[in-house]
Each structure stands twice: as structure tokens, then as C-alpha cells.
Amino acid sequence: MTRMRGKAGKGIGGWVLYAVAVCAFAWVATQAYYFAQIALWAVVDPSSTAFMRADAWRLAQDRPDLEIQHQWVPYDRISRNLKRAIIASEDANFVNNKGYETDAILQAWERNKKRGKIVAGGSTISQQLARNLFLSRQKSYLRKGQELIITWMLETLLDKERIYEIYLNSVEWGNGVYGAQAAARYYYRCAASQLTAWQSARLAVMLPNPKYFDQHRSSAYLSQRAGVIARRMGAAELPH
């Protein structure tokens, strides 16, 4: 009887070790996939992102009359106004940071503790790109950890200008609207290279909640905040 119990115990322990090994292998394989994808994007432009694919599925179910709007344009064909406005609004130290801001993350942590749920992430431009490229919109500390790992990969394999170029072409700007060119066409009927300082400031302010501002374009907050960003744009440092 004792011998049988010993064998059963070893069997359970063996299955637990096997399950842990499988999970560890899957995690390492996933990280290797992310790393390889980012390395490829040093020379090849991404055709889509996780956010785009999720939105395409959602629109197919809920709004079959709408499609994803997205057109890649090179970095030098995007208005410097927009580049400056987004840095002024989203990540003033983008050129000099390592992809994350410890103070911003700690501030977000304290804010989340006070609210009892995740309401802020303290994300930089690189972290936002990591999330858009590979992850979901679901907020969790597990996802945040993965986001930081992918951010490290982006900062290791790509220079700041390339990170920003991919960001500008991938970020969400409305219901199915992705990238600077699509946003410029959708909101202002112009090319991304033709965006004015005021237009750029408004687009930058939309980024934290683009679907909401797509439906509330006359928002007083949007205009007021755009004025603040427009005044900060001159001090924004661009990657080169």
C-alpha cells in the first residue's frame, strides 16, 4: 500500500514538472517569436498589428459596413507637427529614455491602488507600441510585465526613429482608423505630410481614447488640451 502511494505521488509530481516544463517552453518560444518579429521589422514594415487584427474581427461582426483604414507612409512623409505634438503629449522624454519611465510607472501603481483597479499604466511611446503590436487591450499586471519585455526588445533591436516610424503608422486614431496617413485622411482630408500644428495637436490629444474622441470631436476638453499641446510642441525633441 505504501509502495503504491509512493508511485502515485511520484506520478503526480512528474505530471506537475511536465506541465511546468511545457509552460516554460511555450513562454520562451513566445519571447523568441516576438524577438524575431521585431528584428525583421528593422528592415520590413509591419503590415498589421494585434490591435488591427482584433478590430478587423470586431468590425466584421458588429459593423460589416466598416473596414480597417490603414496606409503605411515613410517617416519623412509624416508632418513634423504631428511628430512634435505626440511627443509633447505622450512622452516628452522619448528621445532620451530607455523605453520606460520608472517614476511614471510608480505613479500609475499608486493611482491604481487608490482606485482599486487598473486605470493607468504610465506607458511611454515604446510601451504603447509594444502593446499595439502584440498584446490585447485587457488591462492586467501580467500584460504589463510582457509589455515591458517587448519594450526592451524594441529598444534593443531598433533605433528611436524606427520605433517612432512604426508607432506613427500603427497607433489607433478612431473606429478602425490606424496610422497617421489614415487619420489625416479621415479627419482632415489631407495627407499626413500636410497636417498643421493645430490639427496635429488635436490628433495627439485623441490618442489615449481615440474611439471616444472620434464620436466627440467637439469636446471642450479636446480643444482646451490641444491648445496646451500646441504651446509645448516647439520644445519637443525628435529622434534622428
FENFENJO-V594960 format. One record per residue. N is the residue number from 0. D_CENTER is the distance of its C-alpha to the mean C-alpha in Angstrom with 1 decimal. Layout:
n = (N,N)
d_center = (D_CENTER,D_CENTER)
//
This chain:
n = (0,1,2,3,4,5,6,7,8,9,10,11,12,13,14,15,16,17,18,19,20,21,22,23,24,25,26,27,28,29,30,31,32,33,34,35,36,37,38,39,40,41,42,43,44,45,46,47,48,49,50,51,52,53,54,55,56,57,58,59,60,61,62,63,64,65,66,67,68,69,70,71,72,73,74,75,76,77,78,79,80,81,82,83,84,85,86,87,88,89,90,91,92,93,94,95,96,97,98,99,100,101,102,103,104,105,106,107,108,109,110,111,112,113,114,115,116,117,118,119,120,121,122,123,124,125,126,127,128,129,130,131,132,133,134,135,136,137,138,139,140,141,142,143,144,145,146,147,148,149,150,151,152,153,154,155,156,157,158,159,160,161,162,163,164,165,166,167,168,169,170,171,172,173,174,175,176,177,178,179,180,181,182,183,184,185,186,187,188,189,190,191,192,193,194,195,196,197,198,199,200,201,202,203,204,205,206,207,208,209,210,211,212,213,214,215,216,217,218,219,220,221,222,223,224,225,226,227,228,229,230,231,232,233,234,235,236,237,238,239)
d_center = (57.7,56.2,55.5,53.7,51.5,50.6,49.6,47.5,45.8,45.1,43.8,41.3,40.2,39.8,37.6,35.4,35.1,34.4,31.6,30.1,30.5,28.8,25.8,25.6,26.0,23.3,20.8,21.9,21.7,18.1,17.2,19.5,17.8,14.3,16.3,18.3,15.6,13.9,17.5,18.2,15.5,17.3,19.8,18.6,16.0,13.6,15.2,12.6,9.4,9.6,8.6,11.2,13.7,13.6,14.1,16.8,18.6,18.5,19.8,22.4,23.7,23.5,23.6,25.2,26.0,22.4,20.4,16.9,17.3,15.7,17.4,16.5,18.2,18.9,17.7,21.2,21.3,18.7,20.4,20.5,20.6,17.1,15.9,17.9,17.0,13.2,14.1,16.8,14.8,11.5,12.6,16.3,16.8,14.0,16.8,18.7,16.5,15.7,12.0,12.7,15.2,17.7,19.2,16.1,15.4,19.1,19.3,16.6,18.7,21.9,20.6,19.6,23.0,24.8,23.2,23.7,20.3,16.6,15.8,13.8,11.5,12.1,8.6,8.9,7.2,7.2,5.9,2.7,3.2,5.1,4.0,3.6,6.5,8.5,8.4,9.5,9.3,12.3,12.5,14.6,15.5,15.6,12.0,11.4,13.8,12.3,8.9,11.3,13.2,10.6,9.8,13.6,13.9,11.8,13.9,16.9,16.9,15.6,16.7,14.9,15.8,14.5,11.0,11.2,12.8,10.3,7.5,10.4,11.3,8.2,6.7,8.6,11.9,14.2,15.8,15.0,14.3,11.6,11.8,14.2,17.3,17.0,16.3,19.3,21.4,20.6,21.1,23.5,25.0,24.5,22.7,19.7,22.2,24.4,22.2,24.2,23.3,23.6,21.6,18.8,19.0,18.8,15.8,14.0,15.3,14.0,10.3,10.3,12.4,12.7,14.9,17.2,17.8,18.3,21.2,22.3,22.4,25.6,24.1,26.0,23.0,21.0,24.0,24.8,21.3,21.1,24.5,23.3,20.4,22.9,25.2,22.7,21.5,24.5,23.7,20.1,20.3,18.7,18.2,21.0)
//
